[in-house]
Amino acid sequence: MSGHEIGGDTGRRAFLRSAFVGGAALLAPGFRFHVAPRRAPLAPDVIGHGDFRYRAEPGWAGLDPARTPVNNCHEMVMDRRGRLFMTTDEPRNNVVTLDTGGRLLGSWSVDCPGAHGLTLWDAGGEEFLFVTDPPAGKVVKTTLDGRVLLTLGHPGAAGGYAERDPFRPTETAIGPDGSVYVADGYGSQWILQYSPAGEFVRRFGGQGDGDAQFQTAHGVTLDARDRANPTLLCTSRAHNAFKRFTLDGRWVETVFLPGAYVCRAVVHGPNVYAGVCWSRLRYLNQTPDSGFVTVLDRRDRVVSNPGGTAPEYRDGALALMVQAPATAPFFKHCHDVCVDRDDNLYVCQWNASKTYPVKLHRVA
């Protein structure tokens, strides 16, 4: 298998349910509009801490699961027009598009039955999506309506791996120069860097417990909060940590988040948000149905844990964080967070009985 395959529609097995061009909807044959049912009221309790407190809307997405099924809601991003794109590993709906009111705008598939990571890249006004599929061992770059532009397969032929090395990519990030960084979080635990055209450049990390190594390299995110010095925030989920690297793969620091099995970092304004897929009690491993959301400030200090215990620093060290189940009984395994223009959150969940995301409305 080649390291990358570039093509237009050749070999593309995508069925398009709805595309949006110039603000008009082009409807594919058989497309149906779905009217959102009446939603349940917001949950009564305010969750979160400090300036990051929310009222939850568990029934936000008014979709009919018989028509728009999901298995796991993995990740979500928002485009410049305010549309929400979400990956699912339901083969009929690799990508589902919604508005902020939870109404379905469209869905499509690109032969990624295990669709997992989702990154939106704004390339000077033109936007693209990057979808990872761990079981299929590939990354695809698409237009917003699902046309495949680039496929990255096993890096063996390109010199990145031996052919026998497992490759199960979970996430991507796009560098300032268009470089594509791929987190092989369910495979060989490397972060791989490719050129914008898909040529292998380097890898860094690998499995282990050293500062620059990973245990479940589940996410990679460009952190451009310091515009003069952009870096990569990489997830080492089993270490309960984010690890910061330079763009050429040198370890800088580790942000330890005790008790929190974090997924990818989501940078929005001065803050970092993340879904916590599991938390744990002291001396125990991850506990089922124990997720929450965590929010970090510009100094990478935790300032809020919606659905979790309040962050507490003791002599400069962050104390153990776990789910507070009474505050957010609808949280099971929080896999990703999307932040909208009003600082509301959309929480995608894995292994949550095939439910749609929960919306958290920011409380002033």
N, C-alpha and C positions, 0 to 999 in steps of 0.2 A: 504494500500500500504506500502510495506516495505521501510525503509530508504534508502537501497541500494540493488541493485541486481547485482551480478557478474556472468558473463558468457562469453562464446566464441561467437559462431555464433548462439546460440539458441535464437530464437525469433527475430533475426536480419533481418530487411527488408531493405537491402541495395542493390542498383544496382551500380555496379562498371563499370565505363566507361573507366578508365585507371588506372593502378597501375604501380609503378616503383620499381624494385628490382635490386639492384646492377648495376644501370645505364641503364638497358634495360627496354623497355616498353612492358608490357604484355597487349595485347589489348583484351577487352571483345568483344563478338559478337556484330556486328552492329556499332562498333567504327568507327568514321570517322575523318580523319585529316582535319583541317580547315586552309586554307591559309589566312593569315591576309591581309585585303585590304590595299591599299595605305593610309597612314595616312595624316591628315591635318598637316600643319607646326605648330611649337611651337607658342604659343600666343606671340604677340610682346612685351608686357610689362613685366618688371621684377617686381615681387611682393615679399614682405617681407622686412625686415629691418636688419641693421647691417651686421653681418657675415652670416645671414641666409636669403639669397635672392634666388629666383627661377624663372625659365621660365617654364610655364605650358604647358602640352600636354594634352588637354581635350580629344582627340581621341586616347589615348594611347592603350587601349585594342581593338585589331582588331578582335572582335568576332561578329558572326552573331546572333542577338537576337532571330531569329526564331529557331536556333539550340541550343543556349546556353542562354536561357532567364534568366533574373534576375528581381526580384521585388525591394528589397532594398539590396544594398551592405553594409553589416553591419560592418564586421571587417576583418582584414588581418594580417597574420604573415608570416615570412620567415624562411625556414628550413636551416640546415647546408649546403645543396647543392645549396642554392640560389633560391629555388622554392617558389613562393608566393601562399599561401592558403587563400581563402576568403570565408566567410559565406554569404549566401543569404537566404531569406525566400521564395524562389521559390522552391516548393516541389520537382521538378525534379533535382535541383542543390543545395543541402544543402551546399556542399563545391565545389568550383571551384579552380583548380590549373592552374597557369599561370607562364610564365617566365618573366624576367624583361623587355623583349621587347613587352609584351602584347599578346603573343601567348598562345593559349589554350593548356595545357598539359593533362587535364583530369577533370572529375567531378564525384561526387558520392553523394548519399543520405543515411541517417541513420534514416529515419522516424522522422525527426525534421522539420516539415513544417514551424515552426517559428524560424529557426536557427538564432541566434543573436550573442552572445559572442563567441570569439575564442581565445584560449590560447595555445601556443606551449610550451611543457615541454621537455627539454633535460635532460634525466635521465642518465647521465654518458655516453653519446654517442648514446643512443637509444631515439628516439623522439616520442612524443605522442601529440595528440590534445585533447582539452576539448571544447565541444560545448554546449552552453546553449540554451534552447528553452523556452522562457517565457510563451507562451500560453499553451504548453504541461506540464509545471511545472517540468522540468527535466534537468539534466546535464549528458552528455555522454562523456566518455573517449574512444578514438579510436586510432588505429594505423594510420599512414599517408595515408593508402589506404582504410580507412573506416571500419575496423573491430572493433566492439564494445567490449570493455574490462570491462567497469564498467558503471553502471547507478545509479545516485543519484536522487531519487524521493522526494516526500513530506517528510519533516523532522519530521512529527508528530509522526510516529511510533518509531522513534529513540529518542524521548524526546526533540527535538529542538523546536517544535511548538505544539500548540493545533491543533487538526485535522481540525478545522474550519478556521485556519489562512491561508490567501492566500500565495502561493509560486509561484513566477514568476521570476526565476533567469535570470539575465542579463549578468553576467561576472564571471570569475574565475581567481584565481592566485594560483600558486604552491609555497609553502614555501621551504626553504633550506632542510628540512627533508622530503619533499614529501607531507606535509599537503596540503589539498585542501581547499582554501577559496572561498566561493560562495557569490556573491553580489545579494541579493534579491531585485533588484532595482525597479521592477514593482509590487512587492508584499508587504511584511511586513517590508521592509527597514532595515533588519538585515544583517550583515556579518556573515556567518556561517563557522565554521572551522570543517573539517573532517580529520580523519587520512588517510594515504595513501591507506588503505584498504576500506575506506568509512564509518567508524564509526563516529557518531557525537561526537564532542569534546566540543565546546562552541559556543556562539553567542555574538555579541556586536553591539552596535549602536541602532537601532530602530528609529521609526519616531519621529521627534521633531526638535526644533530649538536650542537645547543645543549644547555645543562644541562637544560632542561625539555622537551626533544624526544626522540623515540624512533626507533630503527631496530629494527623487529620488537617491538612492544609486546605481547609474548606473554602476560603475566600481570599480574594486579592482586590484591592481598591486603590485607585489613585487618590492621594491626599494632597490637594493643591491649596490648602488653606494658607500656607506660606508660599505665595506665588513665586518668590525668588528661589525656593528650594523645595520643589515637589518631591514627594516620597511615595512609597507603597506601604499600605497597611495590609498585612497578610495575617490570616487567621490560623492559629494553631489550636484547634478546638479542644483536643484532649488535654492541652496544657492550660486551658482556661485563659487564653491570652491572644492579644494582637501583637505581632512582631513587625517593627518598622524597618524597611530596607531602603537604600538608595535605588535609583532607577537602574543602576547597573549591578544590583544584587548584593550590596554590602550591608550587613546587619548594623542597625543603629541602636535600637532599644527594644525592650519588651514591655508591653502594658499588661500587667497581670490583673485578671478579673476573677478572683477566687470564688469558686463555686459555680461559675457561669460558663456553660458550654456554648460559646458564642458562634454565630454564623458569620456572614460577611459584615464588614464595617460599611456604613452608609454615611457619607459626608454631606451635610446640609448646612450651609452658612458656617458658623464657627463651631458647630457641634458634630459629634459622631453618634449615630444610632445603630443599634444592632438587635436582632432577634436572638434570644437565648433559647436554644432548642431543648436543653435539659438544665436543671440545677441539681445540687446534691447536698445531702447532709454531711457533716464533718466525718471524714474517714470512710465514707461510702462512695460508690461509683454513681454515675448518673441515674436519676430517678425518673420513671415514666411519668408523663403528663405533668411536668414540673417547669414548663417554660415561662418566660416573662420577657419584657423589653428593657433594655438598658440604654441610658443616654449619658454621653461624656461631654465635657466642656472643651474649650480650646486648649487647655493644658492636659487633656486626656485624663481628667479626674471624673469619676462617676458622680452625677448630680441628681439622677432620678432613675427609679426602677419601676415603671408601671407594671403592676402585677407581681412585683417582687418586694423583698424587704428593703427598708430604707438604707441607702448607702451610708456607711460609717467609716471614718478614717481614725485609726488609733496610732498615735505616734508616727503619723505619716503613711501608715500601711492600711490598705483597704481591707475591711473585715469580710468574712464569708458572706456571700449573697445567695439567697435561695428564693424560690417562689413563695408568695403569700397567698395561698389558694383561696382564702375567703374574699379577697379583694377582686379577683378576676377568675371566677370559676370556668369561664369560657376559654381560657388559655390552656393549651395542651403542650404543643411543641412549636414555639415561635421561630419560624425559619427565616423571615426577612421583614424589613420595615421599609415602606415608601413614605416620604414626607411631601405633602403638597404645598401650594403657595401660601396657604393659611396656617401652616405648621401643624395640620392634622396628620395623623399617622394611619397607615393601612398595614395591618399585620397579617402576613401570609403564614399559614401553618402546615406543617408536615404531620402525618399520622393523627389527624384530628377529625376522623369519621367523615372524610370527604366534604368538609364544610368550606364555605367561601371565607375570604378574609374578614377580619374584625376592623372596623374603623374606630379610631380614637380621636374624639373631638377635643381640641386644645381648649383648656379653661383659662380665661384671662385672670 
